[in-house]
Amino acid sequence: MAEVLGSAFEVLWLAGDEQLLAEWQRAGKKFPAEVVTATAEELAHAGSYQTNDGAIAIVRMRPTTSAAALGAVTLVLDDIRDPGNLGTMIRTADWYGITEIVASPTTADFYNPKTIQATMGSFTRVQVHYTELPAFLGAQRLPVYGTFLGGQNVHELQVATPCLVVIGNEASGISDAVSRAITHRITIPRFGRAESLNAAIAAAVVLDNLKRLQ
């Protein structure tokens, strides 16, 4: 919540523990016009989680767009259905300094409560833009890396930046329509016997290697 108060999001209403609100006030956090002091029990009852001893707020959603300002590395998500996975990818992107994510329309909602929770505050710094990926990728003139079971070992890449990195659906991977726009097929080498990696874990491994090899 402290990150939301210091972000570009407009907070309309805030309720919180008296001590916590005082700490935030001393830290110079911007408060909305309406602030309510509440007990831990009241916060837990009003919120969507069983325990909440901090604060809750009503925050105005920012509109999502299809236009992204591409950075050195832009994460592209093809049909990521699980909101927890999406939230973890947003958090991972934030860790690696990535502020723009482009996602297919079938990817989970940025404002799903499970997505927001999984970001651990990173949703205030990372934007997700929803658009039709085949058209978007087809219009790019940048290297497009995509994760496949067969491809170049991600540990041995010669990375060209700026670039785009595509992560596919949790069960079926990158769709056929999107795969046609991939210029570099990459894979995470397997050393054990697991059948696959979680999509969010795969994104973290790929991003870490791309940053290391830049």
N, C-alpha and C positions, 0 to 999 in steps of 0.2 A: 504494500500500500504506500509506503514511503516513496517508492519509485514512481508510482502513478502521480502522486502529489507534486513531484518534481519534473513531470513530463509535459508534453504538449497536449495531453488529453485534458478535456474540460471536466472537472469534478463538480457535480451539481449538488451533492448532499453527502455528508460524512458523519458517521457515528463511530465512536471509539472509546476505549478505556481512558479514564481521566488522566492517568499518569502518562500513557503513550501520547495522547494528544498534547500534553504539556511539553514532552520531549520534542515532538515534531515542531511545535511552535517556537521553542528555543532554537531549533536548528534552522529556522527560517522557511519552513515548508509553507507553500501557499495553500490557504484553506478556502473552501467555498463559502458562500454567504450563509448557508445553513449548516451548523455543526451541532451534533447532539452527543452528550456524554451518556455512555451506556455501560452496563455491567457485562461480565463475560457470559453470564447466562442469557441475557437479552440478545447479545450478539450472536450466540450460537442458535438461538431460537429464530432470529430474523434471517440468518444466512442459510446457505444451501449445504453446509457441512456440519457434521455432528459436533465438532469442537471449533470454536473461534473465539479466542480471548484477546484479539487485537483490534480490528476495525473492519467495517464494511462501508462501501460507498456506492453511490449512483454516479456513473461516469458516462458521458456522451460518447457514443461510438463514432469513430472517424470513418468516412466513406471509403470503401475499397475501390481501387481502380485497376485497369488493365495495363497502365503505363508505368514502367519501372525505369529508374535511373541506374543503368548497369554499372557495377563496380569492377574491381580487379577480378573478383570471383562472384558470380551470381548463382545462387542455388535455385534449381528448377525442380518442382515436385509434380510427378505424373500420377494422379489418382491415389494420393495418400488418404485413405479413408478413416484411419484411426485418429481421433482428435488428440489423444495422448502422444502419439508419434509425431503429429504435426507440432504440438507444443514443444516437445523435446528437440525437434529440428530447429525451431525458432531459437531456442535457448543455445543450441550448439552453434548456429550461425552467429549469434551475438558473441559467443566466446571467441570465434575466429575473426571478428571484426566485419562480418557480412551484414549489411543493413537492408538488403533487398532480396526478397524471395518471389519467384514467379511460380504460380500454381495453376493446375488445370481446374476447370469449373467443378469437377467431381471431387476435388480434394476437400477435406474436412473444413468446416467453418472456422475462420480465424477467431471469432467471438464465442465459439462453443466454450462453456465453463471449464470443461476438461482440458481444452487447448490452453486457455488462459492460465489455469493452475499449473500445467506442466511447463510453461515458459519461465516460471519463477521470476516474473517481472520483465523478462526480455521482450515481451510484446510491446513495451513502451519505446523500444529502440529499433525494432525490426519491422518492416512493412511487408505484407504479403499482397501481391497483385494477382488477381484471377483472370485468366485469359485462355483462349484456345491455343494449346501448345504447338500443334503442327504449323499453324500460320505464323505464330510468334517466332519459333525457332527457324522456320524457313526464310524469314526476313533478316536473320542475323548474318553477319559476316565474320563471326568470331568462332574460335574452336569450341565445339560442343562435346563435352565428355559425358559418357553414359555408362552406368554400371550394368554389366552382364556377367553370366557365369563363365563365358569364354571371352577373353579380351586381353589386352596388355596388362601385365602386372603393375598395379598402382605404385609399387615401391620402386619401379624402374622407369617411371615416366620422365620425359623431357617436357616440362610444362610450359605452355605458351599462354601468357596472360595479356589482356583480359580474356576471360573465358566463361563458359556456362557449364554447370555440372548438373546432370539430370539424375534424379533418384526415382525409381519406379514403385509401382504398387506393391504392398506388403506380400501379396500372394502370387501375382502374375508378372511382376517386374515392369519394365518399360513397355508400353503398348506398341503395336506394329506401326501405327501412324506416326508416333513420336520417334521411334527408332530410326526411321528413314532420314531424320534430320541430324542424327548423331554422327559426328565426324571422327571421334576417337572412342572406340569401345575399350573399357577398362574393367579389370576385375580385382577383387581383394583375394589374395592367395589363401587357400585353406590348408591348415596344418593338422587339423583334427578330423573328426568324423561328423560334425554337425551338418545338417542338410542345408541350412541357410542362416543368414544373419538378419536380425531385426532391421527394418529399413532405417530407423533413426541411428542405430549403431553403424550401419554401413555409411550413412552420410558423414558421421563423425570421423570414421577411418579415412574416407576419401578426402575430406576437407583438411585433415591433419597432414596427410601426405602432400596435397597440393601446396599447402602453406610451407611445408618443410622444403619442398623442391623448388620453390620460386626463387 
